Amino acid sequence: MNIPQAKLLRLQFLARIVQKEVRYLGLTDQRLFPVPFTRQQVERLDEDIELSERVDAFVSRFGRLQDTVGDKLLPQYLNALGETTGPAIDNLNRAEKIGLIHSAEIWLALRDMRNQMVHEYMEDLDKLVNALNKAHEYVDTLSNDAGKILSDMASRGWVELER
């Protein structure tokens, strides 16, 4: 399937970004979660700048990967495949149906987790702890689904994957 050069270049750009985001999120996830995150750790964020920066990096990288894949790469890729694109829920449902992601429902939950981590950050420490731990549980799902999309793109000769 041939796609216009501009679409191909955009997909290749997004693929390079997603590969980096997956790698960076994985590194931050490993550093932040040797054990589940606790309320005591959140209470120390004002004093423990290194921990605070790791939390910020995790929240940012999780949200960025979820956003880049779900709101940028996926619609572009579906469009390149000749699929009709629309609201995020429709794109996610279509992606699940054709086997690009594990579950549209999980992806909607990932978006909610991202919003909770960002918006609850300063107000409700228990919600933040829960959102961080839940997001940690889904890092592999998010990364694996991104990998499925990238692998499918590579199988069509549209992108080269990092080794």
C-alpha positions as protocol buffer text, in pm:
chain_id: "A"
residue {
  index: 1
  type: MET
  ca { x: 0 y: 0 z: 0 }
}
residue {
  index: 2
  type: ASN
  ca { x: 149 y: 331 z: -107 }
}
residue {
  index: 3
  type: ILE
  ca { x: 80 y: 636 z: 101 }
}
residue {
  index: 4
  type: PRO
  ca { x: 160 y: 998 z: 21 }
}
residue {
  index: 5
  type: GLN
  ca { x: 513 y: 1106 z: 110 }
}
residue {
  index: 6
  type: ALA
  ca { x: 392 y: 1367 z: 361 }
}
residue {
  index: 7
  type: LYS
  ca { x: 191 y: 1103 z: 552 }
}
residue {
  index: 8
  type: LEU
  ca { x: 483 y: 862 z: 545 }
}
residue {
  index: 9
  type: LEU
  ca { x: 722 y: 1124 z: 681 }
}
residue {
  index: 10
  type: ARG
  ca { x: 478 y: 1212 z: 959 }
}
residue {
  index: 11
  type: LEU
  ca { x: 440 y: 843 z: 1053 }
}
residue {
  index: 12
  type: GLN
  ca { x: 816 y: 796 z: 1053 }
}
residue {
  index: 13
  type: PHE
  ca { x: 860 y: 1101 z: 1275 }
}
residue {
  index: 14
  type: LEU
  ca { x: 595 y: 979 z: 1519 }
}
residue {
  index: 15
  type: ALA
  ca { x: 746 y: 629 z: 1520 }
}
residue {
  index: 16
  type: ARG
  ca { x: 1087 y: 768 z: 1616 }
}
residue {
  index: 17
  type: ILE
  ca { x: 929 y: 976 z: 1893 }
}
residue {
  index: 18
  type: VAL
  ca { x: 725 y: 683 z: 2027 }
}
residue {
  index: 19
  type: GLN
  ca { x: 1030 y: 456 z: 2037 }
}
residue {
  index: 20
  type: LYS
  ca { x: 1217 y: 713 z: 2245 }
}
residue {
  index: 21
  type: GLU
  ca { x: 917 y: 772 z: 2471 }
}
residue {
  index: 22
  type: VAL
  ca { x: 879 y: 397 z: 2536 }
}
residue {
  index: 23
  type: ARG
  ca { x: 1247 y: 370 z: 2626 }
}
residue {
  index: 24
  type: TYR
  ca { x: 1244 y: 678 z: 2853 }
}
residue {
  index: 25
  type: LEU
  ca { x: 924 y: 575 z: 3030 }
}
residue {
  index: 26
  type: GLY
  ca { x: 1069 y: 229 z: 3094 }
}
residue {
  index: 27
  type: LEU
  ca { x: 1383 y: 376 z: 3248 }
}
residue {
  index: 28
  type: THR
  ca { x: 1190 y: 612 z: 3473 }
}
residue {
  index: 29
  type: ASP
  ca { x: 945 y: 339 z: 3570 }
}
residue {
  index: 30
  type: GLN
  ca { x: 1233 y: 115 z: 3682 }
}
residue {
  index: 31
  type: ARG
  ca { x: 1386 y: 394 z: 3891 }
}
residue {
  index: 32
  type: LEU
  ca { x: 1061 y: 501 z: 4055 }
}
residue {
  index: 33
  type: PHE
  ca { x: 904 y: 163 z: 4127 }
}
residue {
  index: 34
  type: PRO
  ca { x: 1148 y: -81 z: 4280 }
}
residue {
  index: 35
  type: VAL
  ca { x: 851 y: -132 z: 4517 }
}
residue {
  index: 36
  type: PRO
  ca { x: 497 y: 11 z: 4509 }
}
residue {
  index: 37
  type: PHE
  ca { x: 474 y: 382 z: 4573 }
}
residue {
  index: 38
  type: THR
  ca { x: 351 y: 485 z: 4918 }
}
residue {
  index: 39
  type: ARG
  ca { x: 179 y: 780 z: 5078 }
}
residue {
  index: 40
  type: GLN
  ca { x: 492 y: 833 z: 5289 }
}
residue {
  index: 41
  type: GLN
  ca { x: 694 y: 886 z: 4971 }
}
residue {
  index: 42
  type: VAL
  ca { x: 440 y: 1137 z: 4840 }
}
residue {
  index: 43
  type: GLU
  ca { x: 450 y: 1322 z: 5171 }
}
residue {
  index: 44
  type: ARG
  ca { x: 829 y: 1359 z: 5126 }
}
residue {
  index: 45
  type: LEU
  ca { x: 813 y: 1510 z: 4777 }
}
residue {
  index: 46
  type: ASP
  ca { x: 868 y: 1866 z: 4903 }
}
residue {
  index: 47
  type: GLU
  ca { x: 1188 y: 1764 z: 5079 }
}
residue {
  index: 48
  type: ASP
  ca { x: 1316 y: 1490 z: 4847 }
}
residue {
  index: 49
  type: ILE
  ca { x: 1382 y: 1678 z: 4525 }
}
residue {
  index: 50
  type: GLU
  ca { x: 1528 y: 1375 z: 4346 }
}
residue {
  index: 51
  type: LEU
  ca { x: 1216 y: 1170 z: 4421 }
}
residue {
  index: 52
  type: SER
  ca { x: 996 y: 1461 z: 4322 }
}
residue {
  index: 53
  type: GLU
  ca { x: 1175 y: 1491 z: 3990 }
}
residue {
  index: 54
  type: ARG
  ca { x: 1140 y: 1116 z: 3926 }
}
residue {
  index: 55
  type: VAL
  ca { x: 765 y: 1140 z: 3994 }
}
residue {
  index: 56
  type: ASP
  ca { x: 740 y: 1438 z: 3761 }
}
residue {
  index: 57
  type: ALA
  ca { x: 935 y: 1251 z: 3494 }
}
residue {
  index: 58
  type: PHE
  ca { x: 716 y: 942 z: 3528 }
}
residue {
  index: 59
  type: VAL
  ca { x: 392 y: 1142 z: 3511 }
}
residue {
  index: 60
  type: SER
  ca { x: 518 y: 1341 z: 3215 }
}
residue {
  index: 61
  type: ARG
  ca { x: 654 y: 1043 z: 3024 }
}
residue {
  index: 62
  type: PHE
  ca { x: 349 y: 826 z: 3089 }
}
residue {
  index: 63
  type: GLY
  ca { x: 116 y: 1104 z: 2977 }
}
residue {
  index: 64
  type: ARG
  ca { x: 327 y: 1193 z: 2676 }
}
residue {
  index: 65
  type: LEU
  ca { x: 345 y: 833 z: 2552 }
}
residue {
  index: 66
  type: GLN
  ca { x: -27 y: 779 z: 2606 }
}
residue {
  index: 67
  type: ASP
  ca { x: -100 y: 1104 z: 2422 }
}
residue {
  index: 68
  type: THR
  ca { x: 147 y: 1052 z: 2138 }
}
residue {
  index: 69
  type: VAL
  ca { x: 27 y: 701 z: 2063 }
}
residue {
  index: 70
  type: GLY
  ca { x: -345 y: 748 z: 2127 }
}
residue {
  index: 71
  type: ASP
  ca { x: -400 y: 1097 z: 1991 }
}
residue {
  index: 72
  type: LYS
  ca { x: -130 y: 1133 z: 1726 }
}
residue {
  index: 73
  type: LEU
  ca { x: 19 y: 808 z: 1597 }
}
residue {
  index: 74
  type: LEU
  ca { x: -292 y: 594 z: 1604 }
}
residue {
  index: 75
  type: PRO
  ca { x: -517 y: 829 z: 1403 }
}
residue {
  index: 76
  type: GLN
  ca { x: -238 y: 892 z: 1150 }
}
residue {
  index: 77
  type: TYR
  ca { x: -173 y: 522 z: 1114 }
}
residue {
  index: 78
  type: LEU
  ca { x: -539 y: 429 z: 1082 }
}
residue {
  index: 79
  type: ASN
  ca { x: -576 y: 698 z: 817 }
}
residue {
  index: 80
  type: ALA
  ca { x: -275 y: 561 z: 628 }
}
residue {
  index: 81
  type: LEU
  ca { x: -439 y: 217 z: 636 }
}
residue {
  index: 82
  type: GLY
  ca { x: -748 y: 366 z: 473 }
}
residue {
  index: 83
  type: GLU
  ca { x: -954 y: 350 z: 791 }
}
residue {
  index: 84
  type: THR
  ca { x: -1200 y: 622 z: 880 }
}
residue {
  index: 85
  type: THR
  ca { x: -1082 y: 814 z: 1183 }
}
residue {
  index: 86
  type: GLY
  ca { x: -1287 y: 1009 z: 1431 }
}
residue {
  index: 87
  type: PRO
  ca { x: -1308 y: 1070 z: 1803 }
}
residue {
  index: 88
  type: ALA
  ca { x: -1049 y: 895 z: 2018 }
}
residue {
  index: 89
  type: ILE
  ca { x: -1294 y: 630 z: 2138 }
}
residue {
  index: 90
  type: ASP
  ca { x: -1379 y: 534 z: 1779 }
}
residue {
  index: 91
  type: ASN
  ca { x: -1010 y: 515 z: 1684 }
}
residue {
  index: 92
  type: LEU
  ca { x: -934 y: 304 z: 1990 }
}
residue {
  index: 93
  type: ASN
  ca { x: -1224 y: 68 z: 1919 }
}
residue {
  index: 94
  type: ARG
  ca { x: -1108 y: 28 z: 1560 }
}
residue {
  index: 95
  type: ALA
  ca { x: -748 y: -30 z: 1671 }
}
residue {
  index: 96
  type: GLU
  ca { x: -863 y: -299 z: 1914 }
}
residue {
  index: 97
  type: LYS
  ca { x: -1076 y: -465 z: 1648 }
}
residue {
  index: 98
  type: ILE
  ca { x: -784 y: -493 z: 1405 }
}
residue {
  index: 99
  type: GLY
  ca { x: -543 y: -607 z: 1677 }
}
residue {
  index: 100
  type: LEU
  ca { x: -325 y: -297 z: 1714 }
}
residue {
  index: 101
  type: ILE
  ca { x: -402 y: -250 z: 2084 }
}
residue {
  index: 102
  type: HIS
  ca { x: -505 y: -486 z: 2360 }
}
residue {
  index: 103
  type: SER
  ca { x: -814 y: -300 z: 2478 }
}
residue {
  index: 104
  type: ALA
  ca { x: -987 y: 30 z: 2400 }
}
residue {
  index: 105
  type: GLU
  ca { x: -1130 y: 23 z: 2751 }
}
residue {
  index: 106
  type: ILE
  ca { x: -781 y: 7 z: 2901 }
}
residue {
  index: 107
  type: TRP
  ca { x: -668 y: 296 z: 2683 }
}
residue {
  index: 108
  type: LEU
  ca { x: -955 y: 509 z: 2812 }
}
residue {
  index: 109
  type: ALA
  ca { x: -851 y: 415 z: 3166 }
}
residue {
  index: 110
  type: LEU
  ca { x: -493 y: 515 z: 3080 }
}
residue {
  index: 111
  type: ARG
  ca { x: -616 y: 858 z: 2981 }
}
residue {
  index: 112
  type: ASP
  ca { x: -803 y: 888 z: 3312 }
}
residue {
  index: 113
  type: MET
  ca { x: -488 y: 780 z: 3501 }
}
residue {
  index: 114
  type: ARG
  ca { x: -287 y: 1045 z: 3322 }
}
residue {
  index: 115
  type: ASN
  ca { x: -543 y: 1309 z: 3416 }
}
residue {
  index: 116
  type: GLN
  ca { x: -552 y: 1194 z: 3778 }
}
residue {
  index: 117
  type: MET
  ca { x: -175 y: 1203 z: 3810 }
}
residue {
  index: 118
  type: VAL
  ca { x: -161 y: 1552 z: 3665 }
}
residue {
  index: 119
  type: HIS
  ca { x: -466 y: 1709 z: 3828 }
}
residue {
  index: 120
  type: GLU
  ca { x: -463 y: 1536 z: 4166 }
}
residue {
  index: 121
  type: TYR
  ca { x: -92 y: 1586 z: 4211 }
}
residue {
  index: 122
  type: MET
  ca { x: -111 y: 1866 z: 4466 }
}
residue {
  index: 123
  type: GLU
  ca { x: -452 y: 1812 z: 4624 }
}
residue {
  index: 124
  type: ASP
  ca { x: -523 y: 1451 z: 4715 }
}
residue {
  index: 125
  type: LEU
  ca { x: -218 y: 1248 z: 4810 }
}
residue {
  index: 126
  type: ASP
  ca { x: -403 y: 916 z: 4833 }
}
residue {
  index: 127
  type: LYS
  ca { x: -544 y: 959 z: 4482 }
}
residue {
  index: 128
  type: LEU
  ca { x: -198 y: 1043 z: 4356 }
}
residue {
  index: 129
  type: VAL
  ca { x: -48 y: 732 z: 4517 }
}
residue {
  index: 130
  type: ASN
  ca { x: -322 y: 516 z: 4369 }
}
residue {
  index: 131
  type: ALA
  ca { x: -290 y: 674 z: 4025 }
}
residue {
  index: 132
  type: LEU
  ca { x: 89 y: 634 z: 4024 }
}
residue {
  index: 133
  type: ASN
  ca { x: 72 y: 268 z: 4123 }
}
residue {
  index: 134
  type: LYS
  ca { x: -206 y: 198 z: 3874 }
}
residue {
  index: 135
  type: ALA
  ca { x: -14 y: 371 z: 3595 }
}
residue {
  index: 136
  type: HIS
  ca { x: 294 y: 167 z: 3687 }
}
residue {
  index: 137
  type: GLU
  ca { x: 87 y: -152 z: 3646 }
}
residue {
  index: 138
  type: TYR
  ca { x: -2 y: -45 z: 3291 }
}
residue {
  index: 139
  type: VAL
  ca { x: 340 y: 70 z: 3167 }
}
residue {
  index: 140
  type: ASP
  ca { x: 393 y: -267 z: 2997 }
}
residue {
  index: 141
  type: THR
  ca { x: 49 y: -257 z: 2834 }
}
residue {
  index: 142
  type: LEU
  ca { x: 108 y: 94 z: 2705 }
}
residue {
  index: 143
  type: SER
  ca { x: 456 y: 7 z: 2580 }
}
residue {
  index: 144
  type: ASN
  ca { x: 350 y: -325 z: 2428 }
}
residue {
  index: 145
  type: ASP
  ca { x: 58 y: -168 z: 2242 }
}
residue {
  index: 146
  type: ALA
  ca { x: 289 y: 104 z: 2108 }
}
residue {
  index: 147
  type: GLY
  ca { x: 523 y: -175 z: 2001 }
}
residue {
  index: 148
  type: LYS
  ca { x: 242 y: -359 z: 1819 }
}
residue {
  index: 149
  type: ILE
  ca { x: 160 y: -50 z: 1617 }
}
residue {
  index: 150
  type: LEU
  ca { x: 526 y: 15 z: 1538 }
}
residue {
  index: 151
  type: SER
  ca { x: 583 y: -350 z: 1441 }
}
residue {
  index: 152
  type: ASP
  ca { x: 283 y: -340 z: 1210 }
}
residue {
  index: 153
  type: MET
  ca { x: 420 y: -23 z: 1051 }
}
residue {
  index: 154
  type: ALA
  ca { x: 762 y: -187 z: 1011 }
}
residue {
  index: 155
  type: SER
  ca { x: 607 y: -497 z: 853 }
}
residue {
  index: 156
  type: ARG
  ca { x: 468 y: -268 z: 582 }
}
residue {
  index: 157
  type: GLY
  ca { x: 811 y: -116 z: 525 }
}
residue {
  index: 158
  type: TRP
  ca { x: 698 y: 226 z: 647 }
}
residue {
  index: 159
  type: VAL
  ca { x: 939 y: 257 z: 942 }
}
residue {
  index: 160
  type: GLU
  ca { x: 1256 y: 106 z: 1075 }
}
residue {
  index: 161
  type: LEU
  ca { x: 1258 y: 4 z: 1439 }
}
residue {
  index: 162
  type: GLU
  ca { x: 1545 y: 76 z: 1675 }
}
residue {
  index: 163
  type: ARG
  ca { x: 1735 y: -224 z: 1793 }
}
